[in-house]
Amino acid sequence: MPTPSEFTGLQLRSLVKPGGELELSLVSVTTPAPAEDEVVVRVEATPINPSDIGLLFGAADLTTAKRSGTAASPVVTAQIPERLMKSMAARVGQSMPVGNEGAGVVVAAGASPAAQALLGKTVALLGGAMYAQYRSIKADQCLALPADATAADGASCFVNPLTALGMVETMRREGHKALVHTAAASNLGQMLNKICIQDGIALVNIVRKPDQAALLKGIGAKYVCESSAPTFMADLTEALVETGATIAFDATGGGKLAGQILTCMEAALNRTATEYSRYGSTTHKQIYIYGGLDTGPTEFVRNFGFSWGMGGWLLFPFLQRVGMETAMRLRQRVATELKTTFASSYSKEISLAEALQPDVMAAYGQRATGTKYLINPNKAVA
Amino acid sequence: MPTPSEFTGLQLRSLVKPGGELELSLVSVTTPAPAEDEVVVRVEATPINPSDIGLLFGAADLTTAKRSGTAASPVVTAQIPERLMKSMAARVGQSMPVGNEGAGVVVAAGASPAAQALLGKTVALLGGAMYAQYRSIKADQCLALPADATAADGASCFVNPLTALGMVETMRREGHKALVHTAAASNLGQMLNKICIQDGIALVNIVRKPDQAALLKGIGAKYVCESSAPTFMADLTEALVETGATIAFDATGGGKLAGQILTCMEAALNRTATEYSRYGSTTHKQIYIYGGLDTGPTEFVRNFGFSWGMGGWLLFPFLQRVGMETAMRLRQRVATELKTTFASSYSKEISLAEALQPDVMAAYGQRATGTKYLINPNKAVA
């Protein structure tokens, strides 16, 4: 058994200053020797998810980003519009680590058998502070990857896979029989398509552009509606009539899309209605907003009766609600299908220092389809 | 036992024609002799609730209303804007009776003991088609009023009282400890205040104008916020901190109010938060939209995290959900407190023919506080 030792490495930090400035930096952090039930992981792959970008950039205006410091230890500052500082109040002055999930190699382990068993293995982790060269964590929070999986293969094996599985699970628990998903060409959306095809669930995919529609059709999606098409509302209603979907998961949040989905669900339900009900269809229609790709206001016309709900949906509260047994069942499915259903693709692998280059920040900050970035904190810094 | 006989009288009808015209009229309807378990009620008081106005006027533009026919048998027509005809599709061509609830005297009864027991009594009814001189109904759907109660006393004893009680019941069932209510100076809002004072529940009342605030304070309301005040958001947040209210019932529907309430609930919860959570407070915040006083779009800025829900709420599905026992308990409370907690006030009593005068329609169509109208279908027609 090797003696556990300290590891010193860089960690990315996001700080909102009281004056309205965001400061991103790399700080040197020493990870102490692991406790008995802990391991130290050398992080080699950690994705930039939309949920990370919120914490990373806060409400800053990235067009004002300026870089200083050195190439190996850069500092980026950007201005936060004054009207948005209120929403940042709770984090002002706290230098926050970033990065929900990642994967890497266990380089030190505490004395417990569980920790020792992981030494030298490639593991996936969930728990924050992954944009760092080293991360200490409890052994039982590590998911040991199959022998043929790289850190990049396992880097995204929690947030997107469990979110996609959570949507299907929520659909079943709330008594619906088919799903609607927006921003459907995303990595998450592609996974959801694979799950639904495998499980025989009808899925209505909503995308903005023809190339996104083509991408989804290429992986077998049956129902794809383009929100930019003049026939969008009619197309969506038709797909809802065919599938009977009465629950949707919306990643955009802002704009009119969530309301349009409810409108089309109501229209689809009324196609088969036999008598007039002044309060609309009595079938409950539900939209869960789980992201904020469109940060603008949400707006809807209430032309879908009174049997509807809209609300926030997040992975962690969902996992708590369903309980350990279900959570473990979902996690096991991810491990089993890591290189098939739950395979992620990345457009670029970057270092921690590269993640703080304004042009690179602008690129991944767009959250556009097909531009998902993977950070390798131990990539040689340029 | 008197022989049950037929009764012929006027009934108000609302008809949407395929060409985009609303036609309101009074038709002569013969109510057949009651079946064994039925009674015939001579309706003497039936309120114009917001929920009736939706069915009565549909999507018509009342500024285009034209009256024809005779004084005793008037016909009113009004245009429905073309873009709104889609929402009327399911009722086109159906001549619909109107009027959710009312009260009157039982003038004929079937042979069953339950029906016979009601003969000559003043009863309250729920079930539609109350804007009529006679209404036949099952005996077990009648609520016999106390001996000292008039038809006017009992005319509104279902919709508003059960809705107000339903809000309190929903609050308890969903684990909240205090309530927010909008359009709070309405008849319904005043009832809700009385219930909450009696039951020791903190209620935050939101009104538009100072005179509405004064009205509520006059009946003992502790928390009243004026949405037109420049300090509205701060006032509301303060009231939410003091009461801990995390559920709201909104009668307006359109505009920004529902979202502002969620924003203030989140701000109130964050006052006591000890650490920054990027996803906002984990306490669930809920808004139920139960009316549409503002028929415009609903708009909100999602600055209240992910633990929130918004949805439609209606009395009848609520009563079905909670089951017969709870429904009977609520109904019993209404009967017991009919002349105190659940007393309604009306600004005017009108005949069926007067209800179809364009100037009168414009008055009650505003749904303004303190302008609630009561129809007496058996009032001598002018």
Chai-1 contact restraints between the chains, C-beta under 6 A:
chainA,res_idxA,chainB,res_idxB,connection_type,confidence,min_distance_angstrom,max_distance_angstrom,comment,restraint_id
A,L55,B,R278,contact,1.0,0.0,6.0,A-B,restraint_1
A,S87,B,N303,contact,1.0,0.0,6.0,A-B,restraint_2
A,A90,B,Y276,contact,1.0,0.0,6.0,A-B,restraint_3
A,R91,B,Y276,contact,1.0,0.0,6.0,A-B,restraint_4
A,G253,B,R302,contact,1.0,0.0,6.0,A-B,restraint_5
A,Y276,B,A90,contact,1.0,0.0,6.0,A-B,restraint_6
A,Y276,B,R91,contact,1.0,0.0,6.0,A-B,restraint_7
A,R278,B,L55,contact,1.0,0.0,6.0,A-B,restraint_8
A,Y279,B,L314,contact,1.0,0.0,6.0,A-B,restraint_9
A,P297,B,E299,contact,1.0,0.0,6.0,A-B,restraint_10
A,P297,B,V301,contact,1.0,0.0,6.0,A-B,restraint_11
A,T298,B,F300,contact,1.0,0.0,6.0,A-B,restraint_12
A,E299,B,P297,contact,1.0,0.0,6.0,A-B,restraint_13
A,E299,B,E299,contact,1.0,0.0,6.0,A-B,restraint_14
A,F300,B,T298,contact,1.0,0.0,6.0,A-B,restraint_15
A,V301,B,P297,contact,1.0,0.0,6.0,A-B,restraint_16
A,R302,B,G253,contact,1.0,0.0,6.0,A-B,restraint_17
A,N303,B,S87,contact,1.0,0.0,6.0,A-B,restraint_18
A,F306,B,G312,contact,1.0,0.0,6.0,A-B,restraint_19
A,F306,B,L314,contact,1.0,0.0,6.0,A-B,restraint_20
A,S307,B,G312,contact,1.0,0.0,6.0,A-B,restraint_21
A,W308,B,G311,contact,1.0,0.0,6.0,A-B,restraint_22
A,W308,B,G312,contact,1.0,0.0,6.0,A-B,restraint_23
A,G309,B,G311,contact,1.0,0.0,6.0,A-B,restraint_24
A,M310,B,M310,contact,1.0,0.0,6.0,A-B,restraint_25
A,G311,B,W308,contact,1.0,0.0,6.0,A-B,restraint_26
A,G311,B,G309,contact,1.0,0.0,6.0,A-B,restraint_27
A,G312,B,F306,contact,1.0,0.0,6.0,A-B,restraint_28
A,G312,B,S307,contact,1.0,0.0,6.0,A-B,restraint_29
A,G312,B,W308,contact,1.0,0.0,6.0,A-B,restraint_30
A,L314,B,Y279,contact,1.0,0.0,6.0,A-B,restraint_31
A,L314,B,F306,contact,1.0,0.0,6.0,A-B,restraint_32
